[in-house]
Amino acid sequence: MELVSDFLQYLPASIVAAGGLTVMMLDGYKARSRTIYTTTMMFLGVALAFATYDLFYAEDQIIFSGMAGAGGTAAFGTFIVVFGTFFTVILTHDYLVGVKHNFPQVYPMIMFCTFGMIVLATATDLVTVFVGLETMSICLYALAGILKDKRLGVESALKYFIMGAFSTGFFLYGISLLYGATGSTSLEVIGAYTDGGLIYWGGVSLLLVAFMFKISAVPFHMWTPDVYTGSPTTITAYMSTAGKTASFVALVLVLDRALPNVSSELTTMFSVIAVMTMVLGNVVAMVQDNVKRMLAYSSIAHVGYLLVGLAAGTVAGYSAVLFYLLAYTFMNVGAFGVVAYYEKNHDVHFNSVESYAGLGYQKPIMGVLLSIFLFSLAGIPISAGFNAKYLVFSAGIEAGLVGLVIVGVLASAASAYYYLRVMVYLYFREGKENVTLMTPKKVYSFSLVFLAVLTLYFGVVPAGVTELIFGFFSEGGIVEALP
Amino acid sequence: MVGLEWYLGVSAMLFVIGVLGVLIRKNAIVVFMCVELMLSAVNISLVAFSSFMGDVHGMILVFFVLCVAAAEACVGLAIVIAIYRNNITADISKINLLRW
């Protein structure tokens, strides 16, 4: 009976997995693409409803004999992942129909990938972290190359696959060494280990290197721009929001539960990586002419801001990171959604910033939406992006990382240049040739408007969410770090 | 009896060979084989730790690793085939549409 009650605690993941299998069977029995899409949305909607319920009412607890968690941070991670997936699937359907490559196989793949992300975000044991990470990554390799006659897409899939498999090797070696040093793979047991030693530190560093690969922090970021440019645009949105959220939540859980004793020693390392990531991401984004590639480098820069919260290593820092991930999901899915809309009526190369000239007046709603999302990404006040950055940086200041925060604020100010450049092209340049945009589908524009409303809403009243997130950590092992 | 350090030494050596192979070799299939070598190195160290500590958890993890390696091989080879059909090469130094 314990197993049944555990499944009930783990309902969003179970529903997503069951949905993936159902959709795959539907495809096997040659159901129409429309049916498959509707079924996917139905399952995701139910999962989203349960994830929302868990977010507010589930108690923080450990299930499946210590392999996974429910409630608290786990529920929050699950919510962001399912939320991001829900909107990605809406956008992906329209995008794939628009580029005339509507494979029904995309939907089960996205569902399995989401399941992997939820497992990753709720893991309390390194084995579960590993299984979740790989379920997510293997599906993402396939999704990156889903348009298999487009050379760019397949090339990005190959690069993603090689780098991803390479980092998996490091990850596993880290797990193996930690297991050897501490005698267990459970995060709690590893957290209680204090003896240090070569094997332990080797394991910790390899594990962190692999995580840096997955979240694309700077020395290990090389794959990110290529993969994000080459993949289908809405899949890029999916990778950069849901995928990154799952990896980051897992990283926060590992730092919080498995490495609480050494987190003060990791501050310097995270600070150095954060500075490099912020500077390189922003500087290279400035010289990009391709909007998708610019957003890819901007996502690297955002990882840098998130690492400031991790470098702080306090409750405030970790909660700020979780809020940032939520805000980033709204605005980045939105931004990529509009880019996908501009792209899908044309060819894949319709992404240079020059081709956006004058488009802002043609379909005013899309221009305004893109402006809102980009303002939010740049961190201009009255947007979720501003509050997220504010929380992360104030956590950094509280932890005494003033120099790091100054670099962050300067980098963030510089980032306004390349976001505003897109808007300058949208509104103040004449288009060379006549590009006629199709009227967007109602569902498509409604979901984008909804995301924009959320972006603005959390820019004005973030208080409820931040208190909710803060509560996740207050009973954890780092309570003494509270200011 | 062979000591734990010997097993770990073999495992570390295989892992380094795998890493060097991924970094140096140009053919996508060979790179892929080197990744598999890295995973096998991990399996050796897991089994060694597990048997010396008398704890089965490590051996169970080995089965997960084997499973994941098989799934990865499946997707990875599919991607290599797709890229070979598009570019008529599996040489990763010639696959360079995306740069900077």
Chai-1 contact restraints between the chains, C-beta under 6 A:
chainA,res_idxA,chainB,res_idxB,connection_type,confidence,min_distance_angstrom,max_distance_angstrom,comment,restraint_id
A,V127,B,L61,contact,1.0,0.0,6.0,A-B,restraint_1
A,E134,B,V68,contact,1.0,0.0,6.0,A-B,restraint_2
A,I138,B,A71,contact,1.0,0.0,6.0,A-B,restraint_3
A,I138,B,E72,contact,1.0,0.0,6.0,A-B,restraint_4
A,I138,B,V75,contact,1.0,0.0,6.0,A-B,restraint_5
A,Y141,B,V75,contact,1.0,0.0,6.0,A-B,restraint_6
A,A142,B,V75,contact,1.0,0.0,6.0,A-B,restraint_7
A,G145,B,I79,contact,1.0,0.0,6.0,A-B,restraint_8
A,K148,B,A82,contact,1.0,0.0,6.0,A-B,restraint_9
A,R151,B,N86,contact,1.0,0.0,6.0,A-B,restraint_10
A,L152,B,L97,contact,1.0,0.0,6.0,A-B,restraint_11
A,V154,B,A82,contact,1.0,0.0,6.0,A-B,restraint_12
A,V154,B,I83,contact,1.0,0.0,6.0,A-B,restraint_13
A,V154,B,N86,contact,1.0,0.0,6.0,A-B,restraint_14
A,E155,B,I95,contact,1.0,0.0,6.0,A-B,restraint_15
A,E155,B,L97,contact,1.0,0.0,6.0,A-B,restraint_16
A,A157,B,I79,contact,1.0,0.0,6.0,A-B,restraint_17
A,L158,B,I79,contact,1.0,0.0,6.0,A-B,restraint_18
A,L158,B,I83,contact,1.0,0.0,6.0,A-B,restraint_19
A,F161,B,G76,contact,1.0,0.0,6.0,A-B,restraint_20
A,F161,B,I79,contact,1.0,0.0,6.0,A-B,restraint_21
A,I162,B,V31,contact,1.0,0.0,6.0,A-B,restraint_22
A,A165,B,V35,contact,1.0,0.0,6.0,A-B,restraint_23
A,A165,B,E72,contact,1.0,0.0,6.0,A-B,restraint_24
A,F166,B,V22,contact,1.0,0.0,6.0,A-B,restraint_25
A,G169,B,M38,contact,1.0,0.0,6.0,A-B,restraint_26
A,L172,B,V42,contact,1.0,0.0,6.0,A-B,restraint_27
A,Y173,B,F15,contact,1.0,0.0,6.0,A-B,restraint_28
A,Y173,B,V42,contact,1.0,0.0,6.0,A-B,restraint_29
A,S176,B,V42,contact,1.0,0.0,6.0,A-B,restraint_30
A,S176,B,S45,contact,1.0,0.0,6.0,A-B,restraint_31
A,S176,B,L46,contact,1.0,0.0,6.0,A-B,restraint_32
A,Y179,B,F49,contact,1.0,0.0,6.0,A-B,restraint_33
A,Y179,B,G58,contact,1.0,0.0,6.0,A-B,restraint_34
A,G180,B,F49,contact,1.0,0.0,6.0,A-B,restraint_35
A,G183,B,M53,contact,1.0,0.0,6.0,A-B,restraint_36
A,D226,B,L98,contact,1.0,0.0,6.0,A-B,restraint_37
A,T229,B,L98,contact,1.0,0.0,6.0,A-B,restraint_38
A,G230,B,L98,contact,1.0,0.0,6.0,A-B,restraint_39
